[in-house]
Amino acid sequence: MLRGWFAALGDRLTEVEVDGVGGAFVRSEDAAAPARSEPSREVRLLSGFDQYVLGPGTADTRLIAAGRRTAVSRTGGWISPVVVHEGRVGGVWEFTEVRVVRAGQGDCQTLVQDSRA
């Protein structure tokens, strides 16, 4: 099914290599952008079922180390929220409780508590 969709897009998609491996695609108008970007050292929290994880698939060891796959892709088709560091999944995360402890004049601070603590 995906091959048909990609074929229907014609020259609007361009295949690119990631770490020397082909099979990744970008919009043709954006094809030069990845070469201009710098590697990120940022830490990002992505929600469950995020397209960053679903796009390449949870079996792609370039994104998710084999030893972390079961934490990310759980039974029943559940895809956990993940922590991404330097483009790779480093773990999973969850909020167990969020409580507003002070609010006023447009200023709101929150305290995150782990209910297991």
Secondary structure, 3 states (H helix, E strand, C coil): CHHHHHHHHHHHEEEEEECCEEEEEEEHHHCCHHHHCCCCCCEEEECCCCHHHHCCCCCCCCCECHHHHHHHEEHHHEECCEEEECCEEEEECCCCCEEEEEEECCEEEEEECCCCC
